[in-house]
Amino acid sequence: GKPLSALSAAECAMLAGLPQNPSNVNPIKNPSRARARQLVALSRMHTEGVITSAQYEAAKAEKPSTRNPVEAEVHAEYVAEMARAQVYAQYGEQAYTSGMKVVTTLRAAEQQAAWKALRKTLIDRELGLAWRGPEGNEDLDRDLGDTDPAVSQVLADYNDDEMLQIAVVTRVEAKQVTLVLSGGEVVPVSGKGLRQAQPGLAAKASNKLKLRRGSVVRVVQQGSGWVITQWPEAEGALVALDPRDGEVHALVGGFDFQRNQFNHVTQGWRQPGSSYKPFLYAAALENGVMPETVVNDAPLTVGDWSPSNADGQFDGPMPLHTALAKSKNMVSIRLVQLMGPQAARTWTGRYGFEVDKQPDNLTLALGAGSTTPLQLASAYAVIANGGLKVSPLIISKITDGSGKVVFEATPKVPDESDRVIPARNAFVTGTLLNEVARSGTAAKAQAQLRRPDLYGKTGTTNDVYDAWFAGFQPRRVAVVWLGYDTPRSLGTHASGSSLALPAWIQFMNTALAKEPVAEMPVPEGVVRTENGWRYSEWTNGGFLQELGVDDEPIDPSLIPRPPEPGEAPSTEDKLKGFLERLFGR
């Protein structure tokens, strides 16, 4: 609230200490750390002759005053860049000179929850990986004490982080390592806090791994203690939107925008793995296959290709709803074999997937195509809202320097003109996804969030190059992805369930905190059965009519309806080929 010329030496020093780590040494949130950085700056000012000894002493004694900001800090760097790029594309240099203000659809609490959830997941994963060594090594004069400002000053050229703080080692002892943070705080680390860095403490540690005085490392606070760790090499993304109108409530495009500006939410085309399966199951529903239809989870060889299940087991004949809950690959392959890859991928295009990015072969059943987290979230929104297509919306309004509205988007609430799949299809597909979240590969979702209105699907690609969880509550869709920018395995024991699902649960815990339970409404055309729901009238959608036995067309009148409870299915000879394709026997 004052001009630059009116700042005192103490205030100048406080501001000078901020750029290195604005969040960690924020004088409002962290006054002690800000004070330590201020003293470092004052010391340099005195050393360089900018201020006299008298001014130095007076500045150290001065108590700085601060004003609390009106708005809380929210990490939305990727969205800010999206807004900047869009406004610049529309208005050119005027975007930078006219004082334009962009209003987004983000919800502050959800955005911050998404940022924390994704980062915690990647940091927690990193804690279990092998020690790669310190981030750097600096020369520290032996005469410098831990509290000397010159110690923390060696970190000036390193980028600090709010959660993964930068620190320099000052002492290495048998059971404890002493560190100094960039703000000057002295931190002792011992016990579990040294677990990951233990190879660097070994007597015969290599120079690359060794921890010594001057080693620069990352530390994360857990409870009241600190843990030495390292910067994650894997990346991630989290996006959440309201399926009722497409408004994006949270978007985190990566672990850290300063290091990597690539927006994985919108630019990251990756294989969706099993998170793509629900759309294939939905196609099967329109072609006479119901949730209780039994399909054989048995080995299958097509040419030189012999796929397997993620768990390495084959469980034999099982109903369709169980197969999706257990994410059985063999069942998905048989469904695509039944419908034909071209017909199946054409169906999934209804949800917004780019058909030409999906393979026209049986690997389609394993999610071997490509999608982005935002596209996948939009596709799941179709199921969540009963079969209607929505368009994601991020920028809601733009005003110029005088406050005049120059752009305003009206969220489009979809209606019947936006219908892309039948309501009954969306509902029955939803019941399958509800079982996944209740007792399948995502059972942690309902167990930890303790609410019945959760639906979703895990996704893990070959060799665990990608880990996904895509799911929804009827008022919120969220997708989480983790992987390496240059694809490589996340680990033999990694999966969408172990990596992506925890971040989804943590985010949804905030996003749904004030949302009442809202299960999917029951549309016309479905009936409840002993094991769930099915269509009240059977349909073949036209696909089964195209199937043939020995290249002879099947008479549609011979295709059996799903059997009633206790009734044996038809065994018409003309259907032998159809049954072999469906049951694999």
N, C-alpha and C positions, 0 to 999 in steps of 0.2 A: 504493500500500500504506500510505497514511497518511491521517488525517482532514484535511479542508480547513483547519482551524485550525492545523495543523502545517506548512503549506506556507510556504516562504521567498518573498521577493519575486522571486527569480530563477525559482523554479518557477511562481509565479503568472504571471509574464510569458511563460514558455514556453507555458503553457496558453492564455493570452489570445491568443497569436499563431496558434493552431490553427484556430479556426472559419472564418476567411476561406478557408483552403485546407488542410484536414486531411491530404490525401494528399501534396501537394507539400512541405509543411513538417513532415512527420512526423519527429520527432527521432531515430527509430530508423533509418528508411530514408534520410533526408536531413539529417544532423546540421548541416551547414554552413548550409543554408537555414533550418533551425529556429533556429539560433543568430542568424542575421541578423534573423529576425522577432522573436526574443526581445529583441534590442537595440532594435528599433523600439518595442516595448511598454514596455521599461524607460525609454526616452527620454521617451515620453509620460507615464509615471507620474511621472517626475522633473519634467517641465515643468508638469504639473497639480498638483504639490505633494503627491502621494500618498506619495512617499518622499523622504527628505532626500538631500542630496548625498553624505553618507557611506554611506547605505544603497544609493544608486545605484552608487557605486564598488564597494562590497562585492558587490552583486548581479552586476555585470559580471564580477567576478573568480571568482565561484562556478561550479564545474563541475557541471552537472546530472547526476543519475543516472537511468537509465531501466531498465524491465524489459521484456524481449521478450514479445510476446503469444504465447499458445499456438497460436492459429490464424492462418494467413496471410490477408491481406486478399483478398477476392473480390468483384468487382462483380456483384451480383445484386439491384439495387434494384427492378427490375420484379417479380421473383419474391417479394421481401420484401413488396411491396405486395399482391400476389395472396394471399400467406399471411395478411397482416394482415386483408384484407377478408373472407377466408373464415372465419377464426377469429372475427372480430367478428360476422359474420352468424350464427354458430352459438352463440356464448357471450355476446354483448353486452359490457357494460362489464367483465365478469369477465375478459375477454381482456387488459385493460390493468392489472388490479389483482392478479391471482393468480399472476403469475410464470410464465405458460405459455411453453413452449418448443416451437417447430415445427421438425420435421426434414423436409427436402425430399429429393427424389430426385436433385438436382443433383450432378454430379461437379465438384469444385473446379477441377481442371486444365482440364476441357472448358469450364466456364463462363467461366473467365478467357480461354481461347483464343478463345471465341466473341466475347467483349467486345472483345478486341484486334483480331480479324479484321474485325469489322463497322466499328469505328471507323477502322482503317487504310484500309479501302476508301473510306469517305466522305471522309476527310482527303485521300487521294491524288487522289480525283476533284476535290475543291475546289481543289487546287493548280493544276489546269489551267483553272480558270475565270477570268473577268475580275475585276479588282480592284474591289471595291465601296467601298473607303475604310476608314479606321480606325474602331474601335468607339466611340471617343470622343476628346475633346480636353480636357486638363487644363492649368491654369496652373501652370507650374514657375518658381519664382524663379531668375533667371539666376545668382545667387550660390551656388546649391546644387550641390555636387559629386555625381558619380554614386553615390558610396558613402554619401552622407548618408541616414540612415533616412527622412527626410522625403520623399525621392524615391519610394521604394517605397510610402510611406504613401498616396500619391494613388490607389493601386490598391485601397484598402481596400473601396470600395463595388462593386467588380467581382467577379464570380464567377470564380474561377480553375479550372483544369482540369488533370488529371494529364498529359494528352497535348498539349492545346492550351493552353499556358500564357499567362497574361496578362502584358503587358509595356508599359512606357512608354518612348517615344523621348526620349533626352536630347541626341543630336547627329545631324545629318544632313549628311553630306559627299558628295562626288562619287561615291565608290565604296564607301562604308561607312556603315551606320546603327548607332548605339550605343543599346542598350536596357538597361533595368533590370527584372528580374523582380520579382514580388511578394515574394520572399524576400530581395531586396537584391542578388542576383547580377547583375554587369554582363556583358552579352552583346554582342559585336560581330557584325554580320551583313554579309556581302559576297558578291560573285559570284552564284552560282546562288540563294543565299538571298534575293536581292532581286528575282528574276525576276518573281514575281507582282505585287509591289508597285511595279514600275517606273513605271507611270503616275502614282503618287503622288509620284515623285521628279522628274518633268518640270518644267521651269521654268514652264510655263503650265498646270500642273495645277489643276483646279477645287478650290474649298474642300472639296468633298465627298471628293475623292480624295487631297488633298495630305497628305504626311507632314511633320510639323514637330516641334519640341521640345514635348513634352506629349501627342503623339498616342498613343492607347492601341490596341495591336494584339495579335494572337495570333501565337505562334511555336511551331513544332514542331521538335524535335531530330531531325536525320537524320545518323547517324554521329556525327562529332565536331563537326559544325557545326549552325547554326540557320537556319531558314527562316521568313520572315514570310509569314503566310497569313491566313485568316479563318474564322469559324465556319461550318460547313456549313449550308445551308438545306434540303438534301434529308434525308430520313429513311431508316431501314432497320430490318430485323428479322432475327434468326437464331434458329432453334429446332432442337434435335436430340433425338432419342429412340431408345430401343432397340426395334426392331420385334418383338422376341421377347416383350416384356411391356408395352410402352407407357410405361415409365419415362422421364421427360424428364430428359436429362442436362445440357442447356444451354438457356437462354432469355434473349435480349436483346431487349427490346421497343422499343428506340429508341436514338438516338445518346447522349442524355443525359437521365436521369430528372429531374434538377433543373429543367431547362428545359421538358420535355415529358413529362408523366406518362401520355400516351396509349400504351397497350400495343399496338403494331402486330402482335405475334404473335397475340394473341387477339381484338383489337378491329378490326384493320385489314382490312375487306372490300375486296378489290381484284380486278381482272381478272387471271386467271392466265396469259393468253396461251398460248403454245405449251407451257408446262409441263402443260397440261391434255390435250394431244394423246394421250399414251400411253394414257389411259383410253378414248379413242375408238378407237384402234387395237386395244385389247383387246376392245372390243365387236365390231369387225370380225372378229377371230380366231374369235369364237363364231358367226360367220355366213358361214363358208366362205372368207374371205379369209386367205391365209397370207403369211408374210414374203416369199416369192418371187413373189407375185402382182404382175403388172405393172399399174400405174395411170398414166394420162397426166397429166403435169405440164404442162398446157396452159391457155391463157386460158379463162375461163369468165364468162359474164354471166347473172345471174339478175335479171330485171326491170331496175331502174336500178342494180343493184349489180354492179360489175366489180372483184372483189378481185385482189390480186397477191401475189407472194412477197416476203419481206423483202429478198432480194437483187435484186429487180427482174427476175429472169430466169426463163424457162420452159425446162426441160430435156427436155421430152418424156416418152415412156414410160420408167418406171423401176420397179424392184421396191419393194415396200412398205418393206423394211428400209432401203433407201437414202433413201427419201422422208422417213422420220422422222429419220435421221441428219442430213439436210440441212434438216430442219424446213420441208418444202414445204407451203405453205398450200393450194395447189390440190388436192393429193392428199387432205388431210384433209377438205376441203369435199366432194370426190367420195365419200369414204367415208360422211360424214354424209348426203349426198344418197341414197346407196344404202340406208342403214338407216332413214332418216327421223329428223329431229331429236328427236321425242318418244321414240322407242325408244332412241336413243343416250344422251340425257340421263338416261333412266330407268336405263339400265345403270350410268352413272357414280354414281348414287345408292348403289349397292352399296358403294362405297368410303368413303361418309360425306359426300359432297357434298350440299348442300341442293338438291334438284331444282328447287324453285321459284325459286332464285336463278340458274338457268342458262337461257339463252334457248331458246325453242321455235322456232328457225329456224336457217338455215345458218351464222349467225355463231357458233353453238356450236362449230363446227370450229376457230375461231380463239381459243377461250378467252375469249369475250366475257362470260361470266357473272361470278360473284363467289365468292371463297373467302378464307380467312385463312391465314397461314403455318402455323398449328398444324393446321388442317383439311387442308391440302395435305400436310403431313408425315405425318399419320395415313393419308391415302390412299395415299401411296407405301409406307408400312409394310405395307399389304396385299400389294403386289407383292413386297416384300422378304422377307416371311415365308411366301410360298407360297400366299397367298389367304385368310388369316385376319384378321378384324377385331380391332383392339386399341383400348383406350381409353387416352388419355394420362393419366398419373398424375404429379402434382407434389408433393403433400403425402403423406408416408408415415407420419408419426407426430406426435402432439401429447401433451405431458406437462404436468401442472399444476405448481404451485410446489414441491410435495413430491417431484416425480419420478414420480408415478403416471401411467400411460398412460391418457389419456381418449379417445384415438382412434388407431387403427392400421389402415392400409390394407394389404391383402394383394395384391401385384401378381398379376393374373390372366394366367397363361400360356395363350394361346388354344388351343383344341382344335377338333375337327371340328364341334362345335356352333357355332363362331364362323366357319365357312367362308362366305365371300360370293362367291367366284369359284373356278372349278376350278384345281387346282394346275398343270395343264398351261398354263392361260391365263397365270397369274402368271409361270411359267417362260419361256414364249416372249416375253411382253411384256418380261421382264427381259433376254432376249438382244438385243432391239431397243434397249433403253436402254444395254446394255453397248457396242453399236456406236456409239451417240451419244458415249459417254465415251471411246471408243477412236479413232474416226476422224471423228466428226461435229462438230457445233457446240461440243461440250464436250471435244474431243480433248486440251485442256490437262490435264484431270483425270488421265488415266492417264500422260500424258507427264511431269507434274511429281511426282505421288505415286508413280509407278513400281510400280504393282501392278495386276493384271488384274481384281480383284473390285470394280470400281466401275461404277455404273449411274446414269444421270441424264438430265435434260432441261433445256435452257435455256428461258427464256420472256421474250418481249418483246412488249408490247402496242402498239396503234396509237399512232403519234407518240412512242413510247418513254416513255409515262407510267409504266410499271412495268417493272422488270428483275428477273428471277427466275433462280434455279437450284435445282432440287429433285433430290436424288439420294440414293443409299444404297450402303452396303456391307452385306451381310446382317446385320450386328450394329449398324449405326448408320444412321439416316435423318437427313438435315439439309436444311433449306430456308432460303434466303436471299432476301430481298426488298429492293429499293431503290426509292424514289420520293418525290414531294413530297406532303405532307398535302393541300394543295389541288392536285389533279392538273395537271401541266404537263410538258412534255417534258424528259427528262433530257439531251437533246442528240441531234443528228442522227446522230452516230457511236456513240452509246451502245447497249448491248444487254445481255441477260442474260449473254452470254459474256464481255463486256468488264468488266462491273461486278459482278454477283452471283457468278459462278464463281470469281474470285480469292479472295473471302472464304471461300467454301465449301472451296476447296483448302487455304487457310491453317488453317482450323478442323480439317478432316479430318486434316491432317498431325499434329496433336496427338491427336485423338480415336482415330485408328487406329494410333498409334505402337506399341502393345503388342498389337494385334490381329493374329493370324495370317491369312494369305490364306484366305478362305472364300467361294468362288464358290457360286452358287445350286445346290442339289442337283437332279439330273435326276429328275423324277417319271415315273410311268407315263403312257403315252398320247402320248409325243413321240418323234420319230426325228430323227437328224441327217441333214442334206442337204449337198450340196456347198457351199452358201452359208450354212448355219446350221442352224436347227431348225424343225420344223413338227409339226402333229398327225399321229399315226400313222393316225387315222381322221378323215375329213372330217365336219364338222357344219354345219348351216345354222341351228341355234339357233331356227328358227321364223320369223326375220325375212324370209328370202328367199322363203318360201312366200307371204308377203303382198304381194310385188311383183307387178306386172302389166304386160302389154304391151297398150297401147291399152285399159286398164282391164279386160282379161281376165286371170283368174288363171293363173299359171304352174303347169304340172304339175310337182310336185317331182321326179318321176322324170327330167325332162328337164334338170334343173340339173346341169351337169357336175361331176365331181370335179376337183380340181387335177391338171393333167397330170403324168405321170411325166416324168423327164428325157428330152428328145428326142422326146416325144410331142406332137403338135399338139392344141390344145384343141378341143372340140366346137363346131360352128357351126350348131347347130339354129336354124332360122328363128324358132321360138317364143321364142328367147333374145335376139333382136335388141335388144329394148328394154333388157334387163338389161345387155348388153354395152355399149350406148351410154352407159348411166348410169355403168358402172364405168370404161370406158376413155375416155369423152369423145370418141368418134369414131364 
